[in-house]
Amino acid sequence: MIRAAAAAKINLSLAVGGTRADGLHELTSIFQRVDIVDRIAIERAERIIVEGFDDDTLVLAALAAVIEATSATGGFRVTIEKQIPVAAGLGGGSADAGTVLKLANELLGDPLSVDELSALGFSFGADVPFFVQSGPQLIEGAGELSTPIELPQDYWVLVALPSGIEKPSTSEIYDRFDQAGGEEGYAERRADLLDRLPRCLRARDIGSLPGNDLGLHTGGLQLADKLRSRGAFRADVSGAGPAVYGLFLQQRQASQALKGLEGTQAAWLTVPVW
């Protein structure tokens, strides 16, 4: 049996364009892992078994895909200890699936390359390719293009779930974006993101990146404003929400922002991880 942590992600920037021929949205984003993790244990078994998280679909898909791609016999037993909140914009399901892809491949003697695992992951989850890689990534296409980038890691992250907001499906958030004509100006927003990214040499520079195009449609911007008022040099919605994050230069500042944070159902004080 081998074990690993599957870390959540936040979107440090997210520009969203129109719908492609395959029905997915074109996007440009920056993904950064944070130290909110699910614990994964996996071993070989006679068939595919996933325990610990009854609502899982992506890990099952990952196991089936890697078995088919490698023509492996038998299956795997996976146990998930869930800590990342579900359907929050933090990529919990994709993190589990990407981690399981890597671990299952390792148990099979590494028959697939990282690029092959990424392509396999994209076939059942747009965010999965990121979680097959290491470190922060520039994400393009509809999620299938992942490029390693250098970003400062010396800051604190406060992640919070707003109370009173029940997230619809991710597709509903994208529908709201489309109905509002959100794709207009995508080329300019993408160019701005790509122009600013190389200049993120210090943690504070991350605050200059363009925001999340989906944020307006998630209901989380009020909480992001609150985090900025408490000293965050950047605050925004992650992915399709509803999770919101604030970035702080000092632990003391982040801890003070966390104390008595109204309007949240849960909050975590954490840090970037590779």
Beta strands, then each sheet from edge to edge (+ up, - down):
strand 1: 2-19
strand 2: 25-45
strand 3: 49-51
strand 4: 75-81
strand 5: 137-140
strand 6: 145-148
strand 7: 156-162
strand 8: 234-237
strand 9: 244-248
strand 10: 264-270
sheet 1: 1+ 2- 4+ 3+
sheet 2: 1+ 2- 5+ 6-
sheet 3: 8+ 9- 7+ 10-
end
